Amino acid sequence: MSSYYQPSAELLRAFGFKQFTAPPGQARYSRPSDCGQETIVLYEDLEITLLEAVNGQLLYSFQGRLASEAEFRVLLRQVNWPAEVITTS
């Protein structure tokens, strides 16, 4: 059986995402973008969805499973989302 990866809450917080309420079986994290809102939804079956709302329009970016943190970071870059840890001074 294959092993799938989901980013931890700590990593998502380090990337600037904040957790919001979600239906059972989901964890939802969002952060503002330059022109809207970026949202990551984590599912109990290890699927992940990336959504972006821009100028009031919901854009679908990705839904599926990931193999590693490196693949997650590449995915964020592919949809033009920052994939760096935000440091506070």
VMD Tcl script that draws the C-alpha trace (Angstrom):
set ca {
  {0.00 0.00 0.00}
  {1.29 3.47 -0.88}
  {2.07 6.05 1.74}
  {0.71 9.54 1.23}
  {1.86 12.83 2.71}
  {-0.16 15.67 4.21}
  {1.46 18.85 5.50}
  {1.33 19.27 9.26}
  {-0.57 22.07 10.96}
  {2.80 23.41 12.15}
  {4.16 23.63 8.59}
  {1.00 25.31 7.31}
  {1.15 27.84 10.15}
  {4.83 28.46 9.32}
  {3.74 29.20 5.72}
  {1.25 31.77 7.06}
  {-1.95 29.69 6.93}
  {-4.52 29.92 9.72}
  {-6.89 27.09 10.59}
  {-10.62 27.67 10.15}
  {-13.62 25.55 11.03}
  {-14.44 22.76 8.61}
  {-16.93 19.91 8.28}
  {-16.09 16.58 9.95}
  {-13.32 14.71 8.13}
  {-11.65 17.91 6.93}
  {-9.11 20.45 8.15}
  {-9.19 23.83 6.41}
  {-6.38 26.40 6.34}
  {-6.34 29.78 4.57}
  {-4.07 32.77 4.09}
  {-4.45 36.02 2.16}
  {-2.75 36.37 -1.22}
  {-1.87 39.47 -3.22}
  {-5.26 39.37 -4.96}
  {-7.46 37.07 -2.87}
  {-7.39 34.08 -0.55}
  {-5.47 30.76 -0.72}
  {-7.08 27.74 0.94}
  {-5.81 24.24 1.61}
  {-8.26 21.52 2.64}
  {-6.89 18.32 4.15}
  {-9.12 15.23 4.15}
  {-9.02 12.18 6.43}
  {-8.32 9.93 3.41}
  {-5.09 11.95 2.87}
  {-6.37 13.86 -0.16}
  {-5.58 17.55 -0.36}
  {-7.32 20.36 -2.23}
  {-5.86 23.77 -3.05}
  {-8.35 26.53 -3.83}
  {-7.79 30.18 -4.60}
  {-10.36 32.96 -4.55}
  {-9.30 35.91 -6.72}
  {-11.42 39.02 -7.17}
  {-14.47 37.18 -5.85}
  {-14.04 34.20 -8.22}
  {-13.15 30.75 -6.91}
  {-10.34 29.13 -8.87}
  {-9.67 25.40 -8.58}
  {-5.97 24.65 -8.41}
  {-5.43 21.01 -7.36}
  {-7.08 18.00 -5.80}
  {-5.28 14.74 -5.14}
  {-2.66 13.04 -3.00}
  {0.99 13.86 -2.43}
  {4.00 11.65 -1.76}
  {6.26 14.02 0.20}
  {6.84 17.49 1.62}
  {9.09 18.21 -1.36}
  {6.20 17.42 -3.73}
  {3.94 19.69 -1.65}
  {6.41 22.58 -1.95}
  {6.72 22.02 -5.72}
  {2.92 22.00 -6.01}
  {2.67 25.33 -4.18}
  {5.22 26.85 -6.55}
  {3.41 25.43 -9.59}
  {0.24 27.29 -8.62}
  {2.31 30.41 -7.82}
  {1.81 30.24 -4.05}
  {4.73 31.12 -1.75}
  {6.32 27.98 -0.28}
  {8.64 29.58 2.26}
  {8.43 29.77 6.01}
  {7.29 33.19 7.18}
  {9.48 34.54 9.95}
  {8.31 37.13 12.43}
  {10.73 39.64 13.89}
}
mol new
graphics top color blue
foreach p $ca { graphics top sphere $p radius 0.5 }
foreach p [lrange $ca 0 end-1] q [lrange $ca 1 end] { graphics top cylinder $p $q radius 0.2 }
display resetview
